[in-house]
Every structure is written in C-alpha cells, then in structure tokens.
Amino acid sequence: MSVVENLIEQVARATGLGDNTRKFVGVLASFIFSRPEGFKGFLKLFQKAGMGGLVESWYSGSASMRDINAAQIQNVLGDTNLGDIAQKAGVPKTLIGSAIAGALPLLTRALTAGGNIPNGIPTQFASLAGNLDWGNTHVTHLRGNRKRGSFWRWLLPVLALLALAYCGWHMRGKSPPVGTPAAATAPMAATDGTAHSVGAPTFAFQNSGGTVDVSGTLATAHEKFQLLDALKATFGSDNVRARFDVDAGVKPWPWLDLFKTMLPSLKADGLKFAFNGDSVKLDTSALPEAERVAVSSVFQEKLPGVKVEGLFDRGVAAIQELKAGYSASDLTKALNLTTVRFETGSANLTRSSEEIIRQAADAIEGAPAGTRVEVGGHTDSQGDATSNQLLSEQRARAVADALIAAGVPAERLAARGFGSNRPVGDNSTEAGRAANRRIGYEVMQ
C-alpha cells in the first residue's frame, strides 16, 4: 500500500469521513502548501500560537503524537479559512475543525517521512490536490506565469468534459461499479430481503492517574468529535488517549449528551466502565468507599434509562455481609441502606435499580420463616401534600411488586405510603430533600 493510500485509510478511521476522505486529504494538503513559505509557513501558525511542542510531536520519528482539538484548530486557522476548506472538501462546517484535528497529525507525519520537511507539495499528493484557488497563491507545484495559468484554466475544464462524455458513452447500459458511493451507503440486505439490524454504540473508559484511555465505536464522526472535545475539555488534551471507530452501521448514541454532563464527576483514579448500547458495566473496586458511592450515584441519577451493572450500594454491601441465620432486625438495617431510584416525578423504577431489587429480594427470602416486611414510600415536602401522598404510595407499591417479581412471596410484603410526614433530613436544603425521597423497610409484627 502506498504512503498516500495508507494515510487515507488512517484518516478515514480517525475522522469517519468515509468515501469523502480522499478529497478531504487532498484539499487539506493543498491548503497547507498554498500558504506563504508552504508547509513551513503553515506550521509556523501553530508555533506562533504556542503549540510548537505539540506540532513537533507529529513529525516522523517522534515517539508519540499529541492530540489537538477543534477549538485549537479554529484558534489558529480562523473561521474564514475553515469555511473555505469545508466548502472545497464537501465537509459540513460544523465538523471541519474536528476533522482537521483528527487528520493533521497523521498528514504531518506522512509529509515528514524520512525526517525532511518538504519545500513543495510531494508528487504523490499533487493528484489529490487538484488546481484549487485559495485566494492568495496557488499550490506550489501548480504555480506558473499568468499566460500559462490562463491557458490551463480554460483547457482543463474542456478536457474534463471530454473525459466525462467518453465515460458516459463507454458505460451506457452498464451497472455502476460496486464501489460507488450509492452502493457503499445502501443498507445491507439479509437473505430474506430485510435489512440487517444495526449494531449498538460502544464506549470504554479507564482513568489511570488522571490519564484516560477511551475506545469504542460510534455512528458518526460528529458524535466522535463531540465526545473527544468534551473529554479533552475535562481531562486536558495531553491526558486523553483515544481509539475510536466510526461505523454507519451502529445506532446513534442516545446517552451522549447526558454522559458529557457526567464527565466532571468521573475523575476518580482507577475508575473503569464500558457501555454497550443501553447497558453499562461499572467497576469502582479500586476507589475508596465514599468515591464508589458518589460515582454510582452519578450513574444512577444521570442515566435512568440505562441498565448499570456493578453499582456500589452500601445496602447491597451490607446484605452481602449478612451472616447465616441473620435476624429480621439485621435484614431491615441492611435494606434501609439500599438506594433505589425512580424516573423523575413517577413511580417507574430506573433500570439501574434492578440489581438492587434482586439483592433485596434474595435477602428477604433468606430471612427467618414468617418474617414480613413493610415497604414504605417517602417524599420531600415540595409540592402538593395530596400528590406527594399518592406518589409515595405508588412508589412503595412499585418496589413491592418488583420484589414479588424477583421471587418474594406476596404474603411476606406490604406497601404503604407516608408522603412527606416522616422526614429524615432538612427539607429546606437539597441534600435534606434528597434524603427524604426514599424507600424504607420495617419488619411487621
């Protein structure tokens, strides 16, 4: 594989631009060499912006390439140049900064192969660039006097039209080749004539001493760059090591916007998790208990529609520590440390509460014969008292029904709502109100 083809493949993976990658690389190379002093002049723009060390990490022979983000690209090149590149490359202007951020380190490394900084655009890139007018100077290899330039400006379009006419005559009656964009973007058909189901987006995260390693597969370049920009803004550009694939065959990322709001709370050293569609496996085992509780709470609160495995819950930990022959009192102490959550303003349990309910059900079933448990619903004092009473009853019933569904005999449970009548926290503070919105358990005599 040639240097250019290898680069195009790498840039396609980095940007998710697909069939448009070749044109984009050509336009970007053309722009670089259209600057005063060519490639050296282009790199000086970044050096003047205080990014000299970052740029040097892209040179061939450097041990590793440092990342750059869309905001930095915009700061160096400006809106006018970015708009011009986007228009010529056929890339949406909203994506062009992120696309350049993904491609430029790879392009720089390819252009400096052998340790040399080229004076003009290399021959193998010239065919990609074409004759683009950047409004200041043509690319180096196409410069010439006004007369020669004028000659080629009218002759090349004529030759292109003749070539198109020949191709149209030659291809009459023939089907388009398999590699055309239309064929590449058509849905893959199954043997029964239906389209294959699209896959699930994935995302894995690991924080090691403030450096985060992330990887996954997303549906679009836009999603990828949104996530990368948010990660770099939170952890710092030098502290994010990313390996993402873009695959139009996977579903859009439904939890992207919510997840971005979670990032400032995910700085705990040793934290790991992995999303697969609408489920996530969380590993907080390397964290101190207080941080385990805090991180688990963030996942429960921010992602009510996601099934979270591996949540740390003090009640579940207490249940797992119960000794054989535990008493009804031991049981309720452990149960009252558990935290189940509901969708806002409703009695629908969040998916992340499923594992906590299952653990609670196992504990109730293992209690001494004849033990009966009352499930109590409680609210804070905000809003109408009658509505709070009704909501507390509905939530208590929802938990009891979930426990029954998990295997607890119905005769061993009762459900009761208390509204805001039994507060355990100060309703004038958010923390107090949060404590009052709870499910409690009591052994019935």
Secondary structure, DSSP 8 states (H G I E B T S, - for coil): --HHHHHHHHHHHHH--GGGHHHHHHHHHHHHHHSTTHHHHHHHHHHHTT-HHHHHTTSTT-S------HHHHHHHHHHHHHHHHHHHHT--HHHHHHHHHHHHHHHHHHHTGGG---SS--HHHHHHH-S---SS---GGG---HHHHHHHHHHHHHHHHHHHHHHHHHTTT----TTSHHHHHS--B-TTSSB---B--EEEEEEETTEEEEEEEES-HHHHHHHHHHHHHHH-GGGEEEEEEE-TTB---TTHHHHHHHGGG---TT-EEEEETTEEEEE-TTS-HHHHHHHHHHHHHH-TTSEEES---HHHHHHHT--TT--HHHHHHHHTT----B-TTSS-B-GGGHHHHHHHHHHHHTS-TT-EEEEEEE--S-S-HHHHHHHHHHHHHHHHHHHHHTT--GGGEEEEE-TTSS-SS-TTSHHHHHHHSEEEEEEE-
